[in-house]
Amino acid sequence: MTTNFADQFGALLASSAPAAPVAQTWQELVDPAGLADAPPVGDFKAYMTSYVEGGGQLEMDPDGMRDCIAYCDNHIEEIRVLQRKAYNDLYPETLGIGEHGFEPARQLLAKYQPKARGGGSLPKHSSAVGYFQGLIEWVTDFRDGLQTALDAYLVADFGTEASFNSIGIE
């Protein structure tokens, strides 16, 4: 991965938002007044859904938001590539040091195999494959939250435009 997701997203927000106090969390960024009920940390889609359904006001650049969503999709695919590499390349079938007849070599092989895919005493989420899966899930949730916000904004914007057009205001 050649770009930092947080830097890209932060730059996009900074370029499209008026000067304001710096938010410390994404909840503060989206809901600076603290009006929405915040879900558990890491559940961005649920947070955005709660915020929108609670009547929270959204202002955004729809094209910029689409760019962020597309960037999330690209980032997810990059992580999937790394996950496949971890699954295929980090799991040693054999070390070639006599693990079939030499017990310490067999133990060494058994030590490194779970680090790639999980298993043995190592839970899957602590393996390289599991770590990348956690990242995929987090970025997917983040992307889905952005999509929820964009969809709600577009519905509200379309409704406002239709109301103005019905009374002759363009």
Secondary structure in CASP SS format (residue, H / E / C, confidence):
PFRMAT SS
TARGET T0000
AUTHOR 0000-0000-0000
METHOD secondary structure of the structure
MODEL  1
M C 1.00
T C 1.00
T C 1.00
N C 1.00
F H 1.00
A H 1.00
D H 1.00
Q H 1.00
F H 1.00
G H 1.00
A H 1.00
L H 1.00
L H 1.00
A H 1.00
S H 1.00
S H 1.00
A C 1.00
P C 1.00
A C 1.00
A C 1.00
P C 1.00
V C 1.00
A C 1.00
Q C 1.00
T C 1.00
W H 1.00
Q H 1.00
E H 1.00
L H 1.00
V H 1.00
D C 1.00
P C 1.00
A C 1.00
G C 1.00
L C 1.00
A C 1.00
D C 1.00
A C 1.00
P C 1.00
P C 1.00
V C 1.00
G C 1.00
D C 1.00
F H 1.00
K H 1.00
A H 1.00
Y H 1.00
M H 1.00
T H 1.00
S H 1.00
Y H 1.00
V H 1.00
E H 1.00
G C 1.00
G C 1.00
G C 1.00
Q C 1.00
L C 1.00
E C 1.00
M C 1.00
D C 1.00
P H 1.00
D H 1.00
G H 1.00
M H 1.00
R H 1.00
D H 1.00
C H 1.00
I H 1.00
A H 1.00
Y H 1.00
C H 1.00
D H 1.00
N H 1.00
H H 1.00
I H 1.00
E H 1.00
E H 1.00
I H 1.00
R H 1.00
V H 1.00
L H 1.00
Q H 1.00
R H 1.00
K H 1.00
A H 1.00
Y H 1.00
N H 1.00
D H 1.00
L C 1.00
Y C 1.00
P C 1.00
E C 1.00
T C 1.00
L C 1.00
G C 1.00
I C 1.00
G C 1.00
E C 1.00
H C 1.00
G C 1.00
F C 1.00
E H 1.00
P H 1.00
A H 1.00
R H 1.00
Q H 1.00
L H 1.00
L H 1.00
A H 1.00
K H 1.00
Y H 1.00
Q H 1.00
P H 1.00
K H 1.00
A H 1.00
R H 1.00
G C 1.00
G E 1.00
G C 1.00
S C 1.00
L E 1.00
P C 1.00
K H 1.00
H H 1.00
S H 1.00
S C 1.00
A H 1.00
V H 1.00
G H 1.00
Y H 1.00
F H 1.00
Q H 1.00
G H 1.00
L H 1.00
I H 1.00
E H 1.00
W H 1.00
V H 1.00
T H 1.00
D H 1.00
F H 1.00
R H 1.00
D H 1.00
G H 1.00
L H 1.00
Q H 1.00
T H 1.00
A H 1.00
L H 1.00
D H 1.00
A H 1.00
Y H 1.00
L H 1.00
V H 1.00
A H 1.00
D H 1.00
F H 1.00
G H 1.00
T H 1.00
E H 1.00
A H 1.00
S H 1.00
F H 1.00
N H 1.00
S H 1.00
I C 1.00
G C 1.00
I C 1.00
E C 1.00
END
